[in-house]
Amino acid sequence: MKRLLIGKIMGIVGICLLAVGVSYFLAYALEKSLYNDINLLVTFEDTKEFSVESLDKKSEEEALKTYPYIFVIENKENSNVKFTMKIKDTLENLERSNLNYIIYLGEKEVKRGLLSEVKDNLLYEGNIKSKSKDTYKIYVYANETLKDATYKYSILINAK
């Protein structure tokens, strides 16, 4: 009698474990099908956060002689990948309306504008070819002299 009871309990436990395992597998498979793992590698040349402390008024030509924020996006996938480039920044004694930006892909300019015109921190949307690397440079410069101002920012890359 005792063995029969233990056998029934073990059977119920086994069925429960099987049900949990199947549920986990199905949930994992569904999540994978909805959100493909896209393998984009982002490498920052110096640091993830970049700081611009010398915020004197500069012409575009002068700004392009300064050291840019440089990073590389590498696509390890077998297909092209679309991505977004967002900016995360800290403003100390300044407004975004005082700052211009220029984005280069290699040696080609791909976007420019005022940081105050950036919506939802979205700087740029791009596409990277399969099994390739793209180098980006971002220049940020002031359109007027800003004393005691520092601009710190970092870039977030998200595959679409």
C-alpha positions in Angstrom: 0.0 0.0 0.0 2.8 2.3 0.9 4.6 1.5 -2.3 1.5 2.3 -4.3 1.1 5.7 -2.7 4.8 6.5 -3.2 4.5 5.4 -6.9 1.4 7.7 -7.4 3.2 10.7 -5.8 6.3 10.1 -7.9 4.1 9.9 -11.0 2.4 13.2 -10.2 5.7 14.9 -9.5 7.1 13.5 -12.8 4.1 14.8 -14.7 4.4 18.2 -13.1 8.1 18.4 -13.9 7.4 17.4 -17.5 4.7 20.0 -17.8 7.0 22.7 -16.4 9.8 21.7 -18.8 7.5 21.7 -21.8 6.1 25.1 -20.8 9.5 26.6 -20.4 10.7 25.2 -23.7 7.6 26.7 -25.5 8.0 30.1 -23.8 11.7 30.2 -24.7 11.0 29.2 -28.4 8.2 31.8 -28.7 10.5 34.5 -27.2 13.3 33.6 -29.7 10.9 33.7 -32.6 9.6 37.2 -31.6 13.0 38.7 -30.7 15.8 37.3 -32.8 19.2 37.6 -31.2 21.0 39.9 -33.5 24.8 39.9 -33.0 26.0 43.5 -33.3 29.3 44.2 -31.7 30.0 47.8 -30.8 33.6 48.8 -30.0 34.5 52.2 -28.6 37.9 53.6 -29.5 38.7 55.2 -26.2 35.8 55.2 -23.8 32.1 54.6 -23.8 31.4 58.1 -22.4 32.8 61.1 -24.2 33.2 64.5 -22.7 33.5 67.9 -24.5 34.8 70.4 -22.0 36.2 73.1 -24.3 32.9 74.6 -25.5 34.2 77.7 -27.2 32.3 78.8 -30.3 33.8 76.9 -33.3 33.2 76.8 -37.0 32.5 73.5 -38.6 36.1 73.4 -40.0 37.5 74.0 -36.5 35.2 71.3 -35.0 36.4 68.8 -37.6 40.0 69.3 -36.4 39.1 68.2 -32.8 39.2 64.6 -31.6 35.9 62.9 -32.4 33.9 60.2 -30.6 34.9 57.1 -32.6 33.3 53.6 -32.5 33.0 50.6 -34.7 29.8 48.5 -35.3 30.4 45.0 -36.4 27.7 42.8 -37.9 28.4 39.1 -37.3 25.1 38.0 -38.9 24.5 36.5 -42.3 22.1 39.2 -43.2 22.0 43.0 -43.2 20.9 44.5 -39.9 19.0 47.8 -39.4 19.9 49.7 -36.2 19.3 52.9 -34.3 21.9 55.2 -32.8 20.7 57.0 -29.7 22.5 59.6 -27.6 22.5 59.6 -23.8 23.9 62.8 -22.5 24.5 65.0 -19.4 24.3 68.8 -19.8 26.2 70.9 -17.3 25.5 74.7 -17.6 24.2 74.5 -21.2 21.3 73.6 -23.4 21.1 71.3 -26.4 20.2 74.2 -28.6 23.8 75.5 -28.2 25.3 72.3 -29.7 25.7 71.0 -33.2 26.6 67.5 -34.3 28.0 65.8 -37.4 28.1 62.0 -37.9 30.5 60.4 -40.3 30.4 56.8 -41.6 34.0 56.3 -42.5 34.9 59.5 -44.4 31.4 60.2 -45.6 29.1 62.6 -43.7 25.7 60.9 -43.0 23.9 63.3 -40.8 24.3 66.7 -39.1 22.1 69.1 -37.1 21.3 70.8 -33.8 21.1 68.5 -30.8 17.9 70.3 -29.7 16.2 68.9 -32.9 16.9 65.3 -32.0 13.7 63.6 -31.0 13.6 60.8 -28.5 17.4 60.9 -28.4 17.5 59.2 -31.8 20.5 60.5 -33.6 20.6 58.2 -36.6 19.1 55.1 -38.2 21.4 52.9 -40.3 21.9 49.6 -42.0 25.0 47.5 -41.8 25.8 44.8 -44.3 26.3 41.2 -43.2 29.7 40.2 -41.9 31.0 43.8 -42.1 32.4 46.5 -39.9 31.5 50.2 -40.1 33.5 53.0 -38.3 31.5 56.0 -37.1 32.8 59.4 -35.9 30.7 62.0 -34.1 31.7 65.6 -33.7 29.9 67.8 -31.2 30.6 71.5 -31.1 29.2 74.7 -29.7 27.6 77.4 -31.8 28.4 80.0 -29.2 31.0 80.3 -26.4 29.7 78.6 -23.2 31.8 79.3 -20.1 32.0 76.6 -17.4 30.0 74.2 -19.5 30.7 70.5 -20.0 28.9 68.1 -22.3 29.2 64.4 -21.6 27.5 61.8 -23.8 27.5 58.2 -24.8 26.0 56.4 -27.8 23.6 53.4 -27.6 23.3 51.1 -30.6 20.2 48.9 -30.8 19.4 46.5 -33.6 15.9 46.8 -35.0 
